[in-house]
Structures are given as C-alpha cells and as structure tokens.
Amino acid sequence: MPGSWIGILLIASLGLIGSCLAAAAAAVEYDSSAVIINGQRKIILSGSIHYPRSTVEMWSDLIQKAKEGGLDTIETYIFWNAHEPRRREYNFTGNLDFVKFFQKVQEAGLYGILRIGPYACAEWNYGGFPVWLHNIPEIKFRTDNEIFKNEMQTFTTKIVNMAKEAKLFASQGGPIILAQIENEYGNVMGPYGEAGKSYVQWCAQMAAAQNIGVPWIMCQQSDAPSSVINTCNGFYCHTFTPNNPKSPKMWTENWTGWYKKWGQKDPHRTAEDLAFSVARFFQYNGVLQNYYMYHGGTNFGRTSGGPFIATSYDYDAPLDEYGNLNQPKWGHLKNLHTALKLGEKILTNSTVKTTKYSDGWIELTTYTSNIDGERLCFLSNTKMDDLDVDLQQDGKYFVPAWSVSILQDCNKETYNTAKVNVQTSLIVKKLHESDTPLKLSWEWAPEPTKAPLHGQGGFKATQLLEQKAAAYDESDYLWYMTSVDNNGTDSKNVTLRVKYSGQFLHAFVNGKEIGSQHGYTFTFEKPALLKPGTNIISLLSATVGLQNYGQFFDEGPEGIAGGPVELIDSGNTTTDLSSNEWSYKVGLNGEGGRFYNPTSGRAKWVSGNLRVGRAMTWYKTTFQAPSGTEPVVVDLQGMGKGHAWVNGNSLGRSWPILTADPNGLDGKCDYRGQYKEDKCLSNCGNPTQRWYHVPRSFLNNGSNTLILFEEIGGNPSDVSFQITATETICGNAYEGTTLELSCNGGRRIISDIQYASFGDPQGSSCGSFQRGSVEASRSFSAVEKACIGKESCSINVSKTTFGVEDSFGVDNNRLAVQAVCI
C-alpha cells in the first residue's frame, strides 16, 4: 500500500464468536492504539503455529486450543524451501497446504497473520531459503541484487496469488489481517551497506504492489518505509516505539521459551515471566502481541536448521510439541487474556497517565476511557522484592516482585502475573495401561558403501566443492573421494588432516574408518596407514541442519569446502590433496534405494543375528500402535545418530546418544529478573532428545513399520513406543478465584486426591505441598466431591466452599491440590 498505511480497508466480519463466519466485507482501519473492525476497537492476541511442524490432522485441535486459550489470531510462516524444493517445482500438499491451514483458522472464528518473508529464520533449514537459489551464478541474498529480487518476487507473488484465489485476505472476506515481508533484516543489515538500504525500500515497494488489501509489516526494521509497519521481536518489547507515530505498537515475536540444540540442556521460560512481559507491553500502549511459539511442534524430515537444531521444536510453548496443554503456562496466559479483553474498550480509546511509587520500582498506569470515563490500571513492580503500595482512594496493594497487577476500575485486582491460579500438569512418557510390554523383533541391512569406499562417485572435480554447491541439500550426506599413490614398497604411516566446515565428518582410508568428529568448524587429524600402491581416501560429510541466521549466513561454507585436505608423513612433509581429482556422491545408497520405505524400498533385510554397535546400518521392525488417543512417541534409547521413519514418514534426525552437560545447574528457577535463553535450564546429563514424535496420522490400525538409519553405531534392542500421558496434576489458587483441574483433554479421569489444603499450605510445586499453620477441615472432602471420577472439575476457592467462618485463615488464603489421573 503506497504512502501511509492508515486508511479504510475491506475485511471480513469475523466476529470471533462460534465457528460460522460472515463473509460480508466491513470497513476496518488501524491507528496507534487499536485495530478497528466493524467500528469496534480491538487489541490483538496472537500465537504462532507453523503448519509444517505438525500434521493436517493436528491443525483443528491446535487452533481450537489456541482459541480456548484466549487468542483471536494465528500467525504462521511460509517456508520457501518446503514449497519450492527445486526451481519452479512446487509442493502445497499434505501438511504444506497453507491454504487449508488458514481456512481452518477461519472456521474456528480467528484471524490470521501471513508471514511470507520469504526469509523466515525460525531455526528452519537454511532460514527457509531453497539451496538451489544459492547455486544460481552471481546471486547475492537479501541485498540489491536483481537475480535474488526476481526470484523473491516470483515466489512472493506465487503465495499471494494462491491466497487471493482462495479469498484468504480480509479484504476478500478471509481471515488474514496482516502480511509480512522480510524478517529481522534490521538486526544484520549493517554490513550490507547502501545496497541493504535499497533492498529494504524495494521489499516494501514490491509488497505494496501485490495489492492484498491489508497492511504489510517488517520485523525489527527501524528504518522501515512508511508503507509498512515496523514491529518488535524479543523477550520484552514494552519499550519498543514504532518509527511512525501513527503506527500501532506490534510485537510479532514474544519468545515463549527457546529452541533446543543437540548436546544442550532444555530451556524453560516461566509462566510468571512470560505473563509479566505481556502485561508490561499492554501497560505501555501495546496493540498486537504474538507468542512465538504458541505451538512449536516437530522438525520432521531434514527441516531443522542451525546447524545442530534438534528435531523437537517444543520451544516450551503453551502447547507442547505433541499438542498437549503445557500447564501452568497455557492456563496462566488464558487468565491474562481474559483480564486484558475485559479492559479492551478502555485500552483502545483512552487517555493514559503513569505515576511512579517506591523510588520508581512501582509504576501505576491509568487508562481512562475517552467515552465514559471508566478506568483500567496496570500496577507493576520491577524490583526483585515484594512491595506494598498505597493508592489512597483506590486502596492498598501487595505487589509481588517482578509482577504486574491488572486492576479493574483501578480498585479491584483481577489478575497478577506472579500469582499462578491454574494447575500444573506432569506429563510422562509410558506404556499405555491396556498394552502389554513387548520386545520388538528386528531385521537389519548394511548401508552399501562398497562404491564410495572404492572411490566410485557420480561426478568428478579437481577441487574440493562446498557441500551446498555439490549436493543441493538433496541429502545430509556427501562423499568426497580421491586416491593417492604410495610409490614405496612398504606401508607408510601418515597423518590425515582435513580442515572442515561442519558438521559431522567420517574419514576412511582403504575402506576402514580411521575416525570421526563433529562441530561447527574444526581441523580433523588422525593417523592412517598407506599401503604400497594406490590408496583410496573417502570422506563422508554429514550436515545437521544448514545455517539459518546472521550476516551473509547463506554464504557460510558447509562440508570440506576447499579444505585443505593434507597428508603429513613421519618427516613432517605435507602433501596437499586439495587439487586432486575428487569423485563425489550425493547421499547414501540406502536413501537412493528407499530403504526407509517399507513398501518400495530395495533393502535386503537380514533376520536374526542382530548386528549392534555397527555404523552405517539400517534397522527395521514392525509394531502395533499404542492404544488410546494420546500422542505417541518412539523411545530411541540405545541408538547413536541417524534418522527415523514410521510407515515411510520421516520423524526427523535422531541423535539420542548425545547428552547435555551434567554440570552447572542447581535445579532452581527464579521467575524474577530478565529472562534469557540460558536461564532456568534443565535435563542436565541426559540425552538432548530421547523421544521422537509419531503423529497418530502416521499410524495404521494394524501393523506398522519403523525403520532406523544408524550412522555411528547403536543398539535398537531397547527401542519402544509409548504415549504421553498426564498422570499427576496439581494446582494453587488464591481465595476469590476458581481452580480448574483437568486431565488434559478429557482422555483420563481424576481418580485420587493425594493432597488438598485450604488455608496457608506450604510449597508451590507438585510433590512439595505441606500443611501450613491453618487448614480447613473440609479441604479433602470438598475437593474429592468436586473432582473424583471426572475428566475435569472447577473449585470455587472461597470460605463457603470449605465450610469455614469469615474470620478463618490468613490474609491471602489459598488452595493447594494434587491429584492423580488414570
């Protein structure tokens, strides 16, 4: 949209109530304090759900849970390399059908945000760029380069036209109210110089020319042209100010947790701090806030980036990798959304005043309606200590450390970010109760390596090729092979030295592996023995996700990438093999032979005499799907590194042998203070990822087939299939609130109350509750009556519920409950 984006647009009247949407066009405009739909001024609560990181069958459930959690908008990326893996060959089928995804968003009564990019980052392989793009001569990514801009425009136009044909834009009666061009370029654009600035201008112009009828946004772009809205990404964005004073304050990525890398600990962001960041944002005149991620999901196939991003993209999001409610995060945010929406009319049309108390630690922000004078207040405490504040005629308040209270009419607390009045769910991975433990029966097949170990490849070059240029990312694997002559009559001891650019290198001399190593960049050095005559050196390079972020990240070398590859003899004489004639083979022979496909693969499977601890080996077994409807995982304990498939569907890369550092954690996690990705870590000393998601849609009612490729050596004897089940739930709730307990989706019932106490119970987590100084005698009986035998229950936390007098207890009575689900 040329010029200022402010103005009247046509948008569907979505209503956000029920599943039926009116397609009639309605006038909509945006200003600095609201999104205005059908004359109603709104704040927008959004969440990221990436459709390729789940399955079609999961979409409706995920979207519905987002709606039940208080969201009104779903945001998703378009991943260029997923949709155009080869130039002008497109794929929009299955879980890549973004049109169907947005149609389901609309069916649920929600809005949508379309992030085309087409650079995504998102810890996705190569940031979403297809590798064929890298191999076009003279191309330069994300700068004023005509070749790149032409390809970017072609793909953007393709996506926009598909959305238009499906009438997905709000101006056509569809759900999409915003679209994004580029992503976080402002974070890295400095080295691109003037060409980078020109590129930003071009992006905005190209996007505007698409005429989609809704505004375009740019994330982290402080110099965004006036035709697009610049937005903020980060853990906190309350101090962000748009570069256009008429623009709404939008937060497109509030990082709900963090991603996990192979060999690293599990990140965790507390519900209290996440809620604090959201409340602060709206205290500071925020209009749109999007959780990144609301559901993280799974990096199926080879889609994880990095390098070294794990297959699980759980992200500690409100919905976990499998679609379960991540409690208390989901419920605590739901209550926050309710409190914010109650004040929506005031927040979007008011006069704002801020007063400071307690040496500036306490901020009282008062929104006074311009229509009827009604008030809504945010009372924040940024200190690491609890504080009391006297607001005179509006009362006295206790404000916990690092928290925000929302005060209805500025005199009644309806929510505090540090007071978690929802359940915590302890989800375990276990055998379903109806199933019998069975050892899987395995077959195996060796990866055919005869040809590459004898130097036989598919093409040759007299140089060491960078892996993206040679393999086009058709596989993680690329063989580099050359020969060297030992003209003597005796064997010769040498050292093989390889300068390597990542990520996993195996070295073979005359068919025998002499060593392997992994890392970002390193020099590999191992002793080798050259026999008299011709010797074959075979190097197998394996990527573990291509780089996805940074300045000129697309140019970062992968594989051996020029080397050098050298031999050093006992006299320290160095022979450089880099300019030898090198043979290349892309991928494994088992990949080419489709060993992973149980119906069309050409593997010759061997039964009995199971070979374990053997590198470059394929394994196959059959199994029955676990009973019930709960999410399924496969436990790959005992395996090394490789890939897994169920019924031919890729579960992603696997590396269960790689463990996180056991040191540096004390098990404590303080919600107070600014969060960063290395705070509140867990899973020390355990495998980065032992369990791998098997979507129910991948499974048959009868027999199923699991196929594993093992790269470094493992033992499948302990591999098993399990479910994710909510076994224990516990919760705290303060007097005057309602505690809702559920066995996560009604798949189980509450069978036992292990603990219940109304008064001042001690402890704050499952397993830690103890009786305090006072306790209502009917604590157990009241909770049992409300909950036993039910899938879910609600308990009004009041003196009446527990049959005590008004004088009972302490100033802040609360209920603590721990229950069992079966």
Secondary structure as the mmCIF struct_conf table of DSSP 4:
data_model
#
loop_
_struct_conf.conf_type_id
_struct_conf.id
_struct_conf.beg_label_comp_id
_struct_conf.beg_label_asym_id
_struct_conf.beg_label_seq_id
_struct_conf.end_label_comp_id
_struct_conf.end_label_asym_id
_struct_conf.end_label_seq_id
BEND BEND1 GLY A 3 GLY A 3
BEND BEND2 GLY A 7 GLY A 7
STRN STRN1 LEU A 9 ALA A 12
TURN_TY1_P TURN_TY1_P1 GLY A 15 LEU A 16
BEND BEND3 ILE A 17 SER A 19
STRN STRN2 ALA A 25 ASP A 31
TURN_TY1_P TURN_TY1_P2 SER A 32 SER A 33
STRN STRN3 ALA A 34 ILE A 37
TURN_TY1_P TURN_TY1_P3 ASN A 38 GLY A 39
STRN STRN4 GLN A 40 LYS A 42
STRN STRN5 ILE A 44 ILE A 49
HELX_RH_3T_P HELX_RH_3T_P1 TYR A 51 ARG A 53
BEND BEND4 SER A 54 SER A 54
HELX_RH_AL_P HELX_RH_AL_P1 VAL A 56 GLU A 68
TURN_TY1_P TURN_TY1_P4 GLY A 69 GLY A 70
STRN STRN6 THR A 73 TYR A 77
HELX_RH_AL_P HELX_RH_AL_P2 TRP A 80 HIS A 83
BEND BEND5 PRO A 85 PRO A 85
STRN STRN7 ARG A 86 ARG A 86
TURN_TY1_P TURN_TY1_P5 ARG A 87 ARG A 88
STRN STRN8 GLU A 89 GLU A 89
HELX_RH_3T_P HELX_RH_3T_P2 GLY A 94 LEU A 96
HELX_RH_AL_P HELX_RH_AL_P3 PHE A 98 GLU A 107
TURN_TY1_P TURN_TY1_P6 ALA A 108 GLY A 109
STRN STRN9 TYR A 111 GLY A 117
BEND BEND6 PRO A 118 PRO A 118
TURN_TY1_P TURN_TY1_P7 ALA A 122 GLU A 123
STRN STRN10 TRP A 124 TRP A 124
HELX_RH_3T_P HELX_RH_3T_P3 ASN A 125 GLY A 128
HELX_RH_AL_P HELX_RH_AL_P4 VAL A 131 HIS A 134
TURN_TY1_P TURN_TY1_P8 ASN A 135 ASN A 135
BEND BEND7 ILE A 136 ILE A 136
TURN_TY1_P TURN_TY1_P9 PRO A 137 GLU A 138
TURN_TY1_P TURN_TY1_P10 PHE A 141 ARG A 142
BEND BEND8 THR A 143 ASP A 144
HELX_RH_AL_P HELX_RH_AL_P5 GLU A 146 GLU A 165
TURN_TY1_P TURN_TY1_P11 ALA A 166 LYS A 167
STRN STRN11 PHE A 169 PHE A 169
HELX_RH_3T_P HELX_RH_3T_P4 ALA A 170 GLN A 172
TURN_TY1_P TURN_TY1_P12 GLY A 173 GLY A 173
BEND BEND9 GLY A 174 PRO A 175
STRN STRN12 ILE A 176 ILE A 181
BEND BEND10 GLU A 182 GLU A 182
BEND BEND11 GLU A 184 GLU A 184
HELX_RH_3T_P HELX_RH_3T_P5 TYR A 185 ASN A 187
TURN_TY1_P TURN_TY1_P13 VAL A 188 VAL A 188
HELX_RH_3T_P HELX_RH_3T_P6 GLY A 190 TYR A 192
HELX_RH_AL_P HELX_RH_AL_P6 GLY A 193 ALA A 208
TURN_TY1_P TURN_TY1_P14 ALA A 209 GLN A 210
BEND BEND12 GLY A 213 VAL A 214
STRN STRN13 TRP A 216 CYS A 219
TURN_TY1_P TURN_TY1_P15 GLN A 220 GLN A 220
TURN_TY1_P TURN_TY1_P16 SER A 222 ASP A 223
TURN_TY1_P TURN_TY1_P17 SER A 226 SER A 227
STRN STRN14 VAL A 228 GLY A 234
BEND BEND13 PHE A 235 PHE A 235
TURN_TY1_P TURN_TY1_P18 HIS A 238 THR A 239
BEND BEND14 ASN A 243 ASN A 244
TURN_TY1_P TURN_TY1_P19 PRO A 245 LYS A 246
BEND BEND15 SER A 247 SER A 247
STRN STRN15 MET A 250 TRP A 255
BEND BEND16 THR A 256 GLY A 257
STRN STRN16 LYS A 261 LYS A 261
TURN_TY1_P TURN_TY1_P20 TRP A 262 GLY A 263
BEND BEND17 GLN A 264 GLN A 264
HELX_LH_PP_P HELX_LH_PP_P1 LYS A 265 LYS A 265
STRN STRN17 ASP A 266 ASP A 266
HELX_LH_PP_P HELX_LH_PP_P2 PRO A 267 PRO A 267
HELX_RH_AL_P HELX_RH_AL_P7 ALA A 271 GLN A 283
TURN_TY1_P TURN_TY1_P21 TYR A 284 ASN A 285
STRN STRN18 LEU A 288 HIS A 295
STRN STRN19 THR A 298 THR A 298
TURN_TY1_P TURN_TY1_P22 GLY A 301 ARG A 302
STRN STRN20 SER A 304 SER A 304
STRN STRN21 GLY A 306 GLY A 306
TURN_TY1_P TURN_TY1_P23 PRO A 307 PHE A 308
STRN STRN22 ILE A 309 ILE A 309
BEND BEND18 THR A 311 THR A 311
STRN STRN23 SER A 312 SER A 312
TURN_TY1_P TURN_TY1_P24 TYR A 315 ASP A 316
BEND BEND19 PRO A 318 PRO A 318
STRN STRN24 LEU A 319 LEU A 319
TURN_TY1_P TURN_TY1_P25 GLU A 321 TYR A 322
BEND BEND20 GLY A 323 GLY A 323
STRN STRN25 LEU A 325 LEU A 325
TURN_TY1_P TURN_TY1_P26 GLN A 327 PRO A 328
HELX_RH_AL_P HELX_RH_AL_P8 LYS A 329 LEU A 342
TURN_TY1_P TURN_TY1_P27 GLY A 343 GLY A 343
HELX_RH_AL_P HELX_RH_AL_P9 GLU A 344 LEU A 347
TURN_TY1_P TURN_TY1_P28 THR A 348 THR A 348
BEND BEND21 ASN A 349 ASN A 349
STRN STRN26 SER A 350 TYR A 357
HELX_RH_3T_P HELX_RH_3T_P7 SER A 358 GLY A 360
TURN_TY1_P TURN_TY1_P29 TRP A 361 TRP A 361
STRN STRN27 ILE A 362 SER A 369
TURN_TY1_P TURN_TY1_P30 ASN A 370 ASP A 372
STRN STRN28 ARG A 375 ASN A 381
BEND BEND22 LYS A 383 ASP A 385
STRN STRN29 LEU A 387 ASP A 390
HELX_RH_3T_P HELX_RH_3T_P8 GLN A 392 ASP A 394
STRN STRN30 LYS A 396 VAL A 399
TURN_TY1_P TURN_TY1_P31 ALA A 401 TRP A 402
STRN STRN31 SER A 403 GLN A 408
TURN_TY1_P TURN_TY1_P32 ASP A 409 ASN A 411
STRN STRN32 LYS A 412 ASN A 416
TURN_TY1_P TURN_TY1_P33 THR A 417 ALA A 418
BEND BEND23 VAL A 422 VAL A 422
STRN STRN33 GLN A 423 LYS A 430
TURN_TY1_P TURN_TY1_P34 GLU A 433 SER A 434
BEND BEND24 ASP A 435 ASP A 435
HELX_LH_PP_P HELX_LH_PP_P3 THR A 436 PRO A 437
HELX_LH_PP_P HELX_LH_PP_P4 LYS A 439 SER A 441
STRN STRN34 TRP A 442 PRO A 446
HELX_RH_AL_P HELX_RH_AL_P10 LYS A 450 LEU A 453
TURN_TY1_P TURN_TY1_P35 HIS A 454 GLY A 455
BEND BEND25 GLY A 458 GLY A 458
STRN STRN35 PHE A 459 ALA A 461
BEND BEND26 THR A 462 GLN A 463
HELX_LH_PP_P HELX_LH_PP_P5 LEU A 464 GLU A 466
HELX_RH_AL_P HELX_RH_AL_P11 GLN A 467 ALA A 471
TURN_TY1_P TURN_TY1_P36 TYR A 472 ASP A 473
BEND BEND27 GLU A 474 GLU A 474
BEND BEND28 ASP A 476 ASP A 476
STRN STRN36 TYR A 477 ASN A 486
BEND BEND29 GLY A 488 ASP A 490
STRN STRN37 LYS A 492 TYR A 500
BEND BEND30 GLY A 502 GLY A 502
STRN STRN38 GLN A 503 VAL A 509
TURN_TY1_P TURN_TY1_P37 ASN A 510 GLY A 511
STRN STRN39 LYS A 512 GLY A 519
BEND BEND31 TYR A 520 THR A 521
STRN STRN40 PHE A 522 LEU A 530
HELX_LH_PP_P HELX_LH_PP_P6 LYS A 531 LYS A 531
BEND BEND32 PRO A 532 PRO A 532
STRN STRN41 GLY A 533 ALA A 542
BEND BEND33 VAL A 544 GLY A 545
STRN STRN42 GLN A 547 GLN A 547
BEND BEND34 TYR A 549 GLY A 550
TURN_TY1_P TURN_TY1_P38 GLN A 551 PHE A 552
HELX_RH_3T_P HELX_RH_3T_P9 PHE A 553 GLU A 555
BEND BEND35 GLY A 559 ILE A 560
TURN_TY1_P TURN_TY1_P39 ALA A 561 GLY A 562
STRN STRN43 VAL A 565 ASP A 569
TURN_TY1_P TURN_TY1_P40 SER A 570 GLY A 571
STRN STRN44 THR A 574 ASP A 576
TURN_TY1_P TURN_TY1_P41 SER A 578 SER A 579
BEND BEND36 ASN A 580 ASN A 580
STRN STRN45 TRP A 582 VAL A 586
BEND BEND37 GLY A 587 GLY A 587
HELX_RH_AL_P HELX_RH_AL_P12 ASN A 589 GLY A 592
TURN_TY1_P TURN_TY1_P42 GLY A 593 TYR A 596
TURN_TY1_P TURN_TY1_P43 PRO A 598 SER A 600
STRN STRN46 VAL A 606 SER A 607
BEND BEND38 GLY A 608 ASN A 609
BEND BEND39 GLY A 613 GLY A 613
BEND BEND40 ALA A 615 MET A 616
STRN STRN47 THR A 617 GLN A 624
HELX_LH_PP_P HELX_LH_PP_P7 ALA A 625 PRO A 626
BEND BEND41 SER A 627 GLU A 630
STRN STRN48 VAL A 632 ASP A 635
TURN_TY1_P TURN_TY1_P44 GLN A 637 GLY A 638
BEND BEND42 LYS A 641 LYS A 641
STRN STRN49 GLY A 642 VAL A 646
TURN_TY1_P TURN_TY1_P45 ASN A 647 GLY A 648
STRN STRN50 ASN A 649 SER A 654
TURN_TY1_P TURN_TY1_P46 PRO A 656 ILE A 657
STRN STRN51 THR A 659 THR A 659
BEND BEND43 PRO A 662 PRO A 662
BEND BEND44 GLY A 664 GLY A 664
BEND BEND45 GLY A 667 GLY A 667
BEND BEND46 GLY A 673 GLY A 673
TURN_TY1_P TURN_TY1_P47 GLU A 677 ASP A 678
BEND BEND47 LYS A 679 CYS A 680
STRN STRN52 SER A 682 SER A 682
TURN_TY1_P TURN_TY1_P48 CYS A 684 GLY A 685
BEND BEND48 ASN A 686 ASN A 686
STRN STRN53 PRO A 687 PRO A 687
BEND BEND49 THR A 688 THR A 688
STRN STRN54 TRP A 691 VAL A 694
HELX_RH_3T_P HELX_RH_3T_P10 ARG A 696 PHE A 698
BEND BEND50 ASN A 701 GLY A 702
STRN STRN55 SER A 703 GLU A 710
BEND BEND51 GLU A 711 ILE A 712
HELX_RH_3T_P HELX_RH_3T_P11 PRO A 716 ASP A 718
STRN STRN56 SER A 720 TYR A 734
TURN_TY1_P TURN_TY1_P49 GLU A 735 GLY A 736
BEND BEND52 THR A 737 THR A 737
STRN STRN57 THR A 738 SER A 742
BEND BEND53 CYS A 743 CYS A 743
TURN_TY1_P TURN_TY1_P50 ASN A 744 GLY A 746
BEND BEND54 ARG A 747 ARG A 748
STRN STRN58 ILE A 750 GLY A 759
BEND BEND55 ASP A 760 ASP A 760
STRN STRN59 GLN A 762 GLN A 762
BEND BEND56 SER A 764 SER A 765
TURN_TY1_P TURN_TY1_P51 CYS A 766 GLY A 767
STRN STRN60 GLN A 770 GLN A 770
BEND BEND57 SER A 773 SER A 773
STRN STRN61 GLU A 775 GLU A 775
TURN_TY1_P TURN_TY1_P52 SER A 777 ARG A 778
HELX_RH_AL_P HELX_RH_AL_P13 SER A 779 CYS A 787
TURN_TY1_P TURN_TY1_P53 ILE A 788 GLY A 789
BEND BEND58 GLU A 791 GLU A 791
STRN STRN62 SER A 792 ASN A 796
BEND BEND59 SER A 798 SER A 798
TURN_TY1_P TURN_TY1_P54 LYS A 799 GLY A 803
TURN_TY1_P TURN_TY1_P55 ASP A 806 SER A 807
BEND BEND60 GLY A 809 GLY A 809
TURN_TY1_P TURN_TY1_P56 ASP A 811 ASN A 812
STRN STRN63 ARG A 814 CYS A 821
#
